[in-house]
Amino acid sequence: MTADGAYVIVGAGQAGAMAAQTLREEGFGGGIVLVGQEDDRPYEALIRSGKPVDADRLADPEVPLESLVDR
């Protein structure tokens, strides 16, 4: 996957956050914009590790995914 351009994800809930995560996992290093009506940033309340997902860190291509999710 290339780092050129940006993706716009319509829907900033859990599904939108997971779409952004998948883009990062697939190697996309460009911009990701989530568009939604939510007042808060997207988050998943709990994942396997029990740690909350930080949307800022998720969107940062410099942050290793391993630091976000325990597998």
Backbone bond lengths (Angstrom), bond angles and torsions (degrees), N, CA, C in turn:
res aa  C-N    CA-C-N  psi(-1)  N-CA   C-N-CA  omega(-1)  CA-C   N-CA-C  phi
1 M - - - 1.450 - - 1.524 107.68 -
2 T 1.308 117.50 146.22 1.460 120.08 -176.27 1.513 111.67 -93.59
3 A 1.314 115.85 167.94 1.459 121.70 177.04 1.519 110.86 -100.49
4 D 1.324 117.54 3.87 1.461 120.87 -178.62 1.522 110.48 -79.22
5 G 1.333 115.62 143.97 1.444 120.44 175.14 1.510 113.98 77.57
6 A 1.325 114.16 -162.44 1.462 120.67 -178.05 1.519 108.71 -149.09
7 Y 1.322 115.01 156.66 1.457 121.94 173.06 1.519 108.10 -108.45
8 V 1.326 115.93 141.01 1.460 122.42 172.17 1.525 106.04 -112.81
9 I 1.336 115.82 121.67 1.457 121.59 179.83 1.521 107.32 -107.86
10 V 1.318 116.33 118.51 1.460 121.37 179.38 1.521 107.88 -89.10
11 G 1.323 115.05 116.08 1.452 122.34 -174.80 1.513 108.07 114.00
12 A 1.311 116.55 110.08 1.464 120.83 -173.54 1.525 112.19 -107.00
13 G 1.313 116.63 23.87 1.455 120.37 176.92 1.521 110.63 -87.55
14 Q 1.310 115.94 -157.14 1.457 120.95 -177.10 1.528 111.63 -60.20
15 A 1.321 118.23 -40.70 1.467 120.82 -179.63 1.525 111.11 -64.31
16 G 1.334 116.93 -40.45 1.465 120.26 177.37 1.514 111.95 -63.89
17 A 1.319 116.54 -42.02 1.462 120.97 178.63 1.529 110.31 -63.97
18 M 1.328 116.95 -39.08 1.459 120.09 179.01 1.533 110.79 -68.70
19 A 1.330 117.27 -34.92 1.465 120.13 176.14 1.528 110.07 -63.84
20 A 1.331 116.96 -41.97 1.467 120.87 177.15 1.529 110.27 -62.98
21 Q 1.306 116.92 -42.57 1.464 121.05 179.38 1.528 110.08 -61.78
22 T 1.318 117.39 -42.25 1.459 121.17 -179.88 1.525 110.79 -63.27
23 L 1.318 116.86 -40.51 1.462 119.58 176.96 1.527 110.78 -58.39
24 R 1.326 116.77 -44.81 1.470 120.60 178.87 1.530 110.68 -64.83
25 E 1.313 117.17 -41.71 1.465 120.51 179.59 1.521 111.53 -62.63
26 E 1.327 116.64 -32.27 1.461 121.40 179.90 1.522 112.41 -84.07
27 G 1.339 117.32 1.60 1.457 121.21 173.95 1.507 116.49 96.86
28 F 1.338 118.20 7.61 1.465 119.67 178.80 1.519 109.39 -71.59
29 G 1.331 116.97 125.56 1.460 121.73 -178.47 1.511 114.12 -111.12
30 G 1.327 118.22 4.07 1.460 121.58 -179.14 1.515 111.95 -84.47
31 G 1.327 115.34 -166.00 1.457 121.29 -177.53 1.524 112.42 -77.03
32 I 1.322 114.37 147.80 1.466 121.56 174.85 1.522 107.10 -130.94
33 V 1.322 116.25 125.02 1.463 121.85 179.13 1.521 108.05 -117.46
34 L 1.338 116.43 125.57 1.459 121.44 174.59 1.519 108.15 -101.64
35 V 1.329 116.90 128.51 1.461 121.99 179.88 1.520 108.23 -115.54
36 G 1.327 116.73 124.45 1.457 119.99 179.48 1.513 111.59 -164.38
37 Q 1.308 115.94 174.05 1.460 122.00 -178.83 1.519 112.67 -94.34
38 E 1.312 117.51 -2.55 1.452 121.34 -177.04 1.528 110.82 -64.98
39 D 1.322 116.52 143.00 1.462 120.85 176.89 1.524 112.17 -77.96
40 D 1.332 116.61 -27.38 1.456 121.48 -177.71 1.519 110.50 -103.66
41 R 1.319 114.91 160.51 1.459 119.39 174.71 1.523 108.90 -68.81
42 P 1.336 116.68 154.32 1.467 118.82 -178.38 1.519 111.57 -65.29
43 Y 1.301 115.13 145.69 1.452 121.06 177.12 1.513 109.04 -157.46
44 E 1.294 115.22 157.98 1.459 121.59 171.88 1.518 104.25 -113.28
45 A 1.306 117.33 121.37 1.464 121.11 -171.23 1.527 112.34 -52.29
46 L 1.298 117.49 -50.02 1.462 121.13 178.75 1.507 109.74 -141.67
47 I 1.294 115.67 141.42 1.451 121.25 170.87 1.523 107.09 -117.92
48 R 1.287 118.46 -174.90 1.461 120.79 -174.01 1.520 113.50 -52.10
49 S 1.310 116.63 -36.54 1.455 119.05 -177.48 1.523 112.05 -78.53
50 G 1.334 117.25 -15.79 1.452 121.07 -176.68 1.514 112.58 85.12
51 K 1.345 117.57 1.70 1.461 121.13 178.22 1.531 109.29 -87.19
52 P 1.339 118.36 140.52 1.466 119.17 174.25 1.525 110.23 -69.11
53 V 1.331 116.81 147.78 1.459 121.95 177.31 1.521 108.57 -84.66
54 D 1.308 116.83 129.40 1.465 123.29 178.87 1.526 108.24 -95.09
55 A 1.322 118.10 111.21 1.463 122.43 -175.26 1.523 112.33 -61.94
56 D 1.335 118.42 -35.37 1.463 120.23 178.41 1.523 110.78 -63.12
57 R 1.326 116.29 -43.97 1.459 120.41 179.60 1.521 110.50 -69.59
58 L 1.329 117.29 -35.27 1.456 121.13 179.12 1.522 110.60 -63.18
59 A 1.315 117.59 -38.96 1.452 122.18 -176.82 1.524 113.04 -79.58
60 D 1.321 118.16 -12.23 1.461 122.37 -176.80 1.526 109.65 -86.11
61 P 1.355 117.80 114.62 1.461 119.57 -178.44 1.530 113.28 -66.47
62 E 1.330 118.17 -14.32 1.464 121.68 179.19 1.528 112.53 -81.59
63 V 1.335 117.40 -14.85 1.467 121.19 -178.05 1.521 109.14 -87.13
64 P 1.326 118.65 120.59 1.461 120.38 178.52 1.528 111.40 -64.07
65 L 1.319 115.75 136.08 1.458 119.45 -179.17 1.535 112.01 -59.68
66 E 1.325 116.11 -30.96 1.455 119.47 -179.80 1.520 111.91 -58.83
67 S 1.324 116.32 -28.08 1.462 118.85 179.70 1.524 112.36 -78.15
68 L 1.336 117.27 -11.60 1.461 121.82 -177.70 1.526 112.54 -97.84
69 V 1.330 116.32 -34.08 1.463 120.03 -172.52 1.518 109.69 -134.98
70 D 1.311 116.62 132.07 1.453 121.49 171.70 1.520 107.92 -85.61
71 R 1.299 117.13 134.00 1.467 120.42 -179.69 1.490 110.94 -117.09
